[in-house]
């Protein structure tokens, strides 16, 4: 049976953390490792996480919860710490405020990752994302929708799959840490690199064909939108070349003006 490592990064996230934890706790899938990497919060974040761990342990749902709280050098440094500590077959980042939409979410992902005898598991399993408010109320589907068939080249059209709906094989992910030189867009770079490595290994990328993540609207890239866009442009230039990336962005501007 597949084991999932769910990694949640927190820092002073007491106001938004509980729904995230509840969504992991309610998963019917038994082989789940939940790693909470906290950046030495000064509010009640760790207290909430510890209470959640006690509740998870008492339910005998098969989940393992690990909590580490120490200073870090930012979001992507903390995500790298999570990768080092993870032990599952697949890893997904579900940060404070994000949540699984239903109790069978991980079951759906596991079914998409199934293979026959002698076949290797997919490098990536991915799905759709809905945007929710702080109370978990549905607002709208994420504007960028995942394609039927995803490749590393797909992100030339933008980050079509957000990292909350991007499950990477841990053996690939652990050898592919987040580039902490990026402050807001290291996840874009990371997803592209994971898919490129999977392609070189001849591995599949599978579509769940379902909403597998609810993403809270206000995130780091929303609050720092311009800086995020600049970084994403740099990431795309690195992977796709300067002139193709520039041409693509000119088309983005034209398309927006037409609309």
C-alpha positions in Angstrom: 0.0 0.0 0.0 1.2 3.5 -0.8 2.3 5.7 2.1 1.7 9.5 1.8 3.8 12.1 3.6 1.7 15.2 4.1 3.9 18.2 5.0 2.4 21.3 6.6 4.5 24.4 7.1 3.4 26.8 9.9 4.5 30.0 11.4 2.1 31.9 13.7 -0.7 30.1 11.9 -3.1 29.6 14.9 -6.0 31.3 13.2 -6.0 29.1 10.1 -4.3 25.8 11.1 -7.2 23.8 12.6 -9.2 23.2 9.4 -6.0 22.0 7.7 -5.4 19.5 10.5 -9.0 18.4 10.6 -8.9 17.7 6.8 -5.9 15.4 7.3 -7.4 13.7 10.4 -10.6 12.8 8.5 -8.8 11.0 5.7 -10.0 7.4 5.4 -6.7 6.3 3.9 -4.7 4.7 6.7 -1.0 5.0 5.7 -0.5 8.7 6.2 2.5 10.5 7.8 1.7 14.1 8.7 4.8 16.2 9.3 4.3 19.6 10.8 7.3 21.9 10.4 6.9 25.0 12.5 9.2 28.0 12.4 9.2 28.6 16.1 5.8 30.2 16.3 5.1 32.6 19.2 1.3 32.1 19.1 -0.7 29.0 19.9 0.3 27.1 16.7 2.3 24.4 18.3 -0.3 23.9 21.1 -2.9 23.4 18.4 -0.6 20.9 16.6 0.1 19.0 19.7 -3.6 18.7 20.6 -4.2 17.4 17.0 -1.4 14.8 17.4 -3.0 13.5 20.6 -6.4 13.3 18.9 -4.9 11.5 15.9 -3.1 9.0 18.1 -6.3 8.3 20.1 -8.3 7.6 17.0 -6.1 4.7 15.9 -6.5 5.7 12.3 -3.1 4.6 11.3 -1.8 8.1 10.8 1.6 9.1 12.2 2.0 12.8 13.2 5.4 14.4 13.8 5.9 18.0 15.0 9.1 19.9 14.8 9.3 23.6 15.9 12.5 25.5 15.3 13.7 28.7 13.6 14.0 28.5 9.8 15.2 30.7 6.9 11.8 31.0 5.3 9.0 29.0 3.7 11.1 27.0 1.3 13.8 26.2 3.8 11.1 24.8 6.0 9.7 22.8 3.1 13.2 21.3 2.5 13.3 20.3 6.1 10.0 18.5 5.6 11.4 16.6 2.6 14.4 15.4 4.6 12.1 14.1 7.4 9.5 12.5 5.1 9.4 8.7 4.7 6.4 8.0 2.5 6.2 7.0 -1.1 4.6 10.3 -2.2 4.9 13.7 -0.7 2.4 16.6 -0.8 2.6 20.1 0.8 -0.6 21.1 2.5 0.2 24.3 4.3 -1.7 26.1 7.0 -5.0 27.3 5.6 -5.1 24.7 2.8 -7.1 21.5 3.2 -8.2 18.3 1.6 -11.8 18.7 0.2 -13.2 15.3 1.2 -12.4 12.3 3.4 -11.6 10.1 0.4 -9.1 12.6 -1.2 -6.0 10.5 -0.5 -7.8 7.3 -1.6 -8.5 8.9 -5.0 -4.8 9.9 -5.3 -3.7 6.4 -4.3 -6.0 4.8 -7.0 -4.5 7.1 -9.6 -1.0 6.0 -8.6 -1.7 2.3 -8.9 0.3 0.3 -11.4 0.5 -3.2 -12.7 3.1 -5.9 -12.0 6.5 -4.8 -13.1 5.5 -1.2 -13.7 7.0 1.8 -11.8 4.8 4.2 -10.0 4.2 7.6 -11.6 6.6 10.3 -10.9 3.7 12.7 -10.2 0.0 12.4 -9.5 -2.0 15.6 -9.8 -5.5 17.1 -9.8 -7.7 20.1 -9.6 -7.9 22.9 -7.0 -10.7 25.0 -5.7 -10.2 28.4 -4.0 -11.9 28.7 -0.6 -12.2 31.5 2.0 -10.8 31.3 5.6 -13.9 29.3 6.7 -13.5 26.8 3.9 -16.4 28.1 1.9 -16.1 27.5 -1.9 -15.3 30.7 -3.8 -14.4 29.5 -7.3 -12.3 26.9 -9.2 -8.7 27.9 -9.6 -8.3 30.0 -12.7 -5.5 27.9 -14.2 -6.7 24.4 -14.7 -4.5 21.3 -15.1 -4.3 19.8 -18.6 -5.5 16.3 -19.4 -1.9 15.3 -19.9 0.7 17.2 -17.9 4.4 17.4 -18.8 7.2 19.7 -17.6 6.6 21.8 -20.7 3.0 22.5 -19.7 4.1 25.2 -17.2 5.1 27.4 -20.1 1.4 28.5 -19.9 1.8 29.2 -16.1 1.7 27.0 -13.1 -1.3 24.9 -14.2 -1.1 22.7 -11.1 -0.5 24.2 -7.7 1.8 22.4 -5.3 -1.1 21.5 -3.0 -2.5 19.3 -5.7 0.9 18.0 -6.9 2.1 14.6 -5.4 5.7 13.8 -6.1 7.5 10.5 -5.6 9.6 11.0 -2.6 12.7 9.3 -4.0 12.7 12.0 -6.7 11.6 14.9 -4.5 14.2 14.3 -1.8 17.0 14.6 -4.4 15.3 17.8 -5.7 15.3 20.4 -2.8 13.5 23.8 -3.2 15.8 26.5 -4.5 15.8 28.9 -1.5 17.2 31.7 -3.7 13.5 32.2 -4.8 11.3 33.8 -2.1 7.9 33.3 -3.7 8.2 30.9 -6.7 10.5 28.1 -5.7 7.5 25.8 -5.9 7.1 26.5 -9.6 10.7 25.7 -10.2 10.5 22.6 -8.0 7.5 21.1 -9.8 9.1 21.6 -13.2 12.3 20.0 -12.0 10.4 17.0 -10.6 8.6 16.5 -13.9 11.8 16.8 -15.9 13.5 14.2 -13.8 10.4 11.9 -14.0 10.5 12.2 -17.8 14.2 11.3 -17.9 13.4 8.2 -15.9 10.6 7.3 -18.3 7.9 7.6 -15.6 4.3 8.5 -16.1 2.4 11.6 -14.7 -1.1 10.7 -13.8 -4.3 12.9 -13.6 -6.7 12.1 -10.7 -9.5 13.9 -12.6 -10.9 15.3 -9.3 -10.5 18.3 -7.0 -7.9 17.2 -4.5 -7.0 20.5 -2.8 -8.7 23.5 -1.4 -6.4 26.5 -1.4 -7.0 29.5 0.8 -7.1 32.7 -1.3 -4.7 34.8 0.6 -1.2 33.3 0.3 2.4 34.6 0.0 2.2 34.9 -3.7 -1.1 36.8 -3.5 0.3 39.3 -0.9 3.5 39.7 -3.0 2.0 39.4 -6.4 4.5 41.6 -8.4 7.6 40.0 -6.8 6.1 36.6 -7.4 5.5 37.4 -11.1 9.1 38.5 -11.6 10.4 35.4 -10.0 8.1 33.2 -12.1 9.4 34.9 -15.2 13.0 34.1 -14.1 12.0 30.5 -13.5 10.4 30.1 -16.9 13.4 31.7 -18.6 15.7 29.2 -16.9 13.7 26.2 -18.0 12.2 27.3 -21.4 14.6 30.0 -22.6 14.5 33.8 -22.6 12.9 34.4 -26.0 10.2 31.8 -25.9 9.3 33.0 -22.4 9.2 36.6 -23.5 7.1 35.7 -26.5 4.7 33.8 -24.3 4.3 36.7 -21.9 3.6 39.1 -24.8 0.8 36.7 -25.8 -0.5 36.7 -22.2 -0.7 40.5 -22.3 -2.4 40.5 -25.7 -4.9 37.9 -24.5 -5.7 39.9 -21.4 -6.3 43.1 -23.5 -8.6 41.2 -25.8 -10.6 39.9 -22.9 
